[in-house]
Amino acid sequence: MDINLYSTITCPHCGNSKEEKMPTDSCQFFYECENCGSILRPKNGDCCVYCSFGSVACPPIQATSGCCGT
C-alpha cells in the first residue's frame, strides 16, 4: 500500500489552504494557520490535525495501524 505523505490543510476559520508534509513518526496536535494565526487542534475523535483538517489522513491511519501506532 502506498502512503501519501502530503496533505492539504484547510483552516476552518479563514479558508486558507496549504500543502504540508506529514510526520511519519508522530502525531501533529497543533497547527498554526499562516494566514489568520489560528491554532488548529484535532476534532474530538481524531488523532491529529491532518485527520481533522487535511485532505489526506495521517500515515498511520492510511496504513490502518491506528493513529501513531496505537
N, C-alpha and C positions, 0 to 999 in steps of 0.2 A: 504494500500500500504506500502510495506517495503522500508525504506530509507536506502541506503548504505552510511555509514559514512566514508568509506575508499576509497581513490583514489590514483592511482599511477601517480605521476607527472613525466613527461619526459622532461628533459631540451633540447630545440631545438638547443642549441649551442654545447653541448658535448655528448648528448645522454644518460646521466646518468638518471636512474630511481630510485624513492624511493616511497614506500607506506607511505602515511600520513593520519592522522585522520583529517577530515574536521570540521571546526567550524559549529555549527548549529544556532548560534545567530548573526553571522556577516559574511561579505564577506572578503575574503583574497585578497587584492590588490597587494601584493608583496610577492615574494618567492625567497629566495637565494639558488641557487644550491650549495650543499655541495661539489661537485666535482670541478667545474670551477669558482665558485664565482659569476656567472652571476645573476643579479637581474631580475626575470621574472615579467612581468606586464600583465594584461589581454589584449587580442587582441581587436581591435575595434569591438564593438557589443557584447562582452562577459562581464559578470559582475565580474568575478573573475578568478584567476589563475587556479582553478580547472576546470572551464568551457573551458578554453583555452588550457591547457596543461595536464589535468588529464584524467585518464581512465574512470572516472565517473563524471558526472556533480554535482554541489553543491547541498546540501539537499533542499534548496528552489525550485530550478529548477526541481529536481526529484519529489517534491510534487506538481508541477505545480502551485505554488503560486506566481511565479515571483521571481526574484532574491532578496534575503534578504528582503522579504516581500513587495517588490514594485509591 
